[in-house]
């Protein structure tokens, strides 16, 4: 069965809701992080041009380039670009295989290797939770813009 743009669009919204629920329940920040990134990726794929070669890698920047970045408009370009950049640091598709300690180690490498995206000192107590919160914000930024642009995109 072919996955069509509207399937990615709906999946994006569903995965974001799942990620938020998991985050708010505080039970599983690994799953919440994975679903937040998947939600963002799904929204980008909803706008991926059908004539473009499908990019099976999960490189959010590359997926955004041929479609989403062309429909978002000048006003949204900066916040969406920043959100995608942050998500590219905070999320990897293989997080679905991480244990909680491995997610903590991953976030510590972000703090060490990416000064721009370093979490605040107060977040040290639960770095996976703070990483997830920031990823959820980034995903919501992209998805909210996508929802606004969807109607005109889907009618073309």
N, C-alpha and C positions, 0 to 999 in steps of 0.2 A: 504494500500500500504506500502510495506517495504521501509524503508529509507536505502539506500545502501551507502557504503563508498564514492563512487564518488559523491553522492548527498551532503553529508556533506562537502566534499572537495570544490565543487562549491559554496555551500551556504556560506562557510567560506570566500571565496574571495569576494562574493557579499556583505555580511554583513560588511566586513571591508571597502569596497568602500562606502557603505551607511554611515557608522560611520564617515569616513573621510569627506564626503561631508557635513554632518550635523555639524560637528565640524568647518569646514572652513566657513560655512555660519553663524555660531555663533547663530543659532536660537534655538537649542534644545540640550543642553548638557546632559539632562537626556536620551533622545533617542540615542544620539551618544555614551554615556557610555554603555547603554544596548547593542547596536549593536556591539560595540567593544568587549565586553566580550563574546557575543554570537558567534562572528566570531572566537575568540580563541577557545571556547568550540567546535565549529563545526569542526575545524581542528583536535583537539584532537580526536574527535569521528570518524573522517575519518580513523584513524589508529587503532581504537578499534578492538581487535580480535573478529571475529564472534563466536568463541567457548567460549569466556568469557561471564559470566553473565552480562547482560546489567545493567549499573548503571544509574538509572533514576534521581538520585540526581545530582546536578550541581557542585559537588566538583571537581574542575579542577585538583587537585593533584591526586585524585583517578582515574579520567578518563585518565590522561596521563600515569599512571603507567603500565598497561598491554600492551600497544601498542606503543604509540608515543615515550616514553622514551627508548624503545628497538630498534628503528630504526634510531634515530637521530645521533648517532656516538659520539665519545669521544670529538671531537673539539667543537661540539655544545652544549654539555651537560650543561656546566656552564651558558652560556648566556640564554639558554632556561629555565633552572631551575630557574634562577633569574627572568625571565620574567613571568613564571607561578606563582611564589611566589608573585610577585608584583600584578598580576592580581587577585590572591586570596584575597588580601587585598582590592583592589580598586573596585571589581565588585561582585555583588550578582545577582542571577537570578531574584529576586523580585524587582530590580531597575525599571523594566518596569512599576511598579505600583507607583513609586515615583513622587511627584511633585518636582518642582525646589527647594523650600525651604527644603523639606525632603532630597534631594540629598546633599544640602549644609550641613545639619545637619549630615548626614552620613559621609561626608568627614571630618567634624570637629572631629568626633569620631576617624577617622583614625589618624588625627594629634595628638589627645590626647593619644590614646591607643597604637599606633605603632610608636615609635620614629624612627625606621629604615626607615619607609616609609613616614615620615612627609614631608609636602610640604614646600617649602622655604617661608620665610617671605614675599617676593614680591608677592607671589601667593595669599595672603589673600584677595586681592580685588575681585578675581574671582576664588574661590577655585574649583568650579565644572569644570571650563574650564581647569585648570591645572591638576586636577585629570583625566579628560578625555584624555588630551594630553599624560599623562604618561601611561594610559591604552592602548591608541592607539599604542604607541611605543612598549609596551609589546606584544600586539596582533600581530603587524607587525613582531616582532622578531620570534615568534612561527610560524606564517603563512609562512614567507619567508623560514624557514628551512623545513617546511612541503611541500612546493611547490618543493623544491630541492629534497626531498626524495620521493615524490609521484610516480614518474615514475618507480623507482625500486620496490617500495612497491606494486603498482597496478599490476605489471607484475608477481608477485609471486603467 
